[in-house]
């Protein structure tokens, strides 16, 4: 079995045994009902006491054949409102970048926790979209309003 | 020196008055070959030391296998202590033989010089030699050795030799690991290993490969950062164009040349798995009874 498959099976086993509160993550089901371990959907709960709270934000995680030497690609839905998320939904985070801080030892749990952390602490030095970044830098009131509106759309999204 | 019957007849001066052997006896040329054979003894001694060390290694591995196969048995720590002590003495002898060899080869050289220069002891040279005050070769050899040993045998250096001996450190570590497969080995004051960055999670040592997250099968460690990986997965990673340690937070570079078999990690996994298996069996038994 390939390293990618072995690792993903073990990631799944570990996630089922123990995962952080409020999160979910599961491999996609193929048309014939079998699991596709390289495609996952997951939910990131906003931290309590932040603009992002009371909602669970859906992401998709795609693992390349070279995983874990190469990082998975993680996306929010297209047009997700966050300074470090590209219009396509791709997340700009150093631990998900092979050229930057990605290391094969980083687990799924660390990834989702890292994304949760990113929600309320955007990195102003790596803008990925214009609307959220501009508002975050110049118009905090607009930014907060937009984030809260978005949170409303994802309320209960993960309670399944 | 041939002495003819003719000389005996000439009376008074026939033999020296003083027949006492001189303090200093020149080395007999005929003994040269015996002296050469000293090296045969050295080789024999070195060989038997190696054999004894091999025996210690075999015994230790056998005992460890036995403990692994019988995880419920009490581990006899004195077994390890005794092996370590014996190994330490053998290694000490090995070092001493090395010094002895160097000292002997120096003595040999000086004897060669003397043979060329000295007269052999016979009736004619007796009188002359009686007035020479030099130490004899046997004494010279032993005093040279004592001097050599004092000059070169350094206890600190021996301790370093001891701790860098792979069998010695394996026995030492295995005696702990076989009882505590998931715990970090307590720091030894004698070995102040620079920066020990171990693969610790919650105070425990991870027995799983950081790449596959499966238990180690063929663990190898980096000599640069002391992290451990499975040989197959790390090789795959390094061959895919990566040259850094796969552990997050570790910035050391890594190449296949830095990887060394990690026997202690392998022992940890074996002990751990055997204990788990036994625990499972015990659970099954209690379930069946209740």
Interface residues (C-beta under 8 A of the other chain):
Chain A: X3 X6 X7 X10 X11 X14 X66 X68 X69 X70 X95 X101 X103 X104 X105 X106 X107 X110
Chain B: X210 X211 X212 X213 X214 X232 X233 X236 X237 X240 X242 X244 X245 X246 X247 X248 X249 X250
